[in-house]
Amino acid sequence: MTPQQRIESDVKTALKAGEKERLGTLRMLLADLKNERIRAGAEVDEAGFVTLLRKAIKQRNDAAEGFRKGDREESAAKEEREAAILEEYLPEQADEADVRAAIEKFVADEGLSGPQAMGRVMGTMIKKFGASADGGTISRIARQVLAD
């Protein structure tokens, strides 16, 4: 089942269940998927879907932060609920301890140190973990390991 088919199925389920907020969030995601498919000229694969999800989640979290700064708690809470709905579609995330262990092993095996090694560490770890760890987490842990 493609990501689009999965979302379309969940839209129907939310519609039947009367879950208005979930329905609206999934419809926006479906529109994003369709736009990406048109832009790419092909079906969105699983990696592209995860990238799209991460972007949508980040947008919701940034909006929630902005609403909080503007003292609009109700709108911030709505954005956070939408982000939580989208997070359900992310693959299971790797534990930070596993990411740290992998980075430490790679750095030790390769004899790397300092910020100049960041590119090699990031490239290798992103390939290793794929969608199960986001680049921000990998980057933060890599900087800590390389600084030690």
Secondary structure, DSSP 8 states (H G I E B T S, - for coil): --HHHHHHHHHHHHHHHT-HHHHHHHHHHHHHHHHHHHHHTS---HHHHHHHHHHHHHHHHHHHHHHHHTT-HHHHHHHHHHHHHHHTTS-----HHHHHHHHHHHHHHHT--SGGGHHHHHHHHHHHHGGGS-HHHHHHHHHHHHH-
